[in-house]
Amino acid sequence: MREQADYYYEQSAVVPVRQQGNQLKVLMITSRSGKRWIIPKGIIEADLSPADSAAKEALEEAGVVGVLLPGTLGTFHYKKWGDICNVQVFVLRVTEVLDSWLEDFRQRAWVDWEEAMRRIEEPALQALLQRLPDHWEEQG
């Protein structure tokens, strides 16, 4: 049985990326508890598209702004609140990193793409990150 309203189970996430030389760098942030490395993710807000909601999460949780690449990297699912959450994942080409932001209690770290895949615990999200270099080349 669902513990939350239906809209809680429709979420969006963003992979903040920048290119440094030949390497793709991914901005990882810590979870609220500080125990895991994640990407910004949240409930799709009623007045925003999934993509715009993902960009807002990047600003609030990671303190970055940028340009969303067209389309999604894909979707993944995970269990929370007694049911399955569906998450659309977008890629953000970071153009600005803020010194202070809403959730600046979170640590953040720029890591190379392979390290980002090692840090992510959700297998479905790891599989999506496998697509990142191709998506970046096609859309970036």
RABEL-V337258 format. One line per field, one symbol per residue. ss: DSSP state (H for helix, E for strand, C for the rest). A space follows every 10 residues. Layout:
BEGIN
ss = ???
END
This chain:
BEGIN
ss = CCCCCHHHHE EEEEEEEEEE CCEEEEEEEE CCCCCCEECC EEECCCCCCH HHHHHHHHHH HHCEEEEECC CCCEEEEEEE CCEEEEEEEE EEEEEEECCC CCCCCCCEEE EEHHHHHHHC CCHHHHHHHH CHHHHHHHHC
END
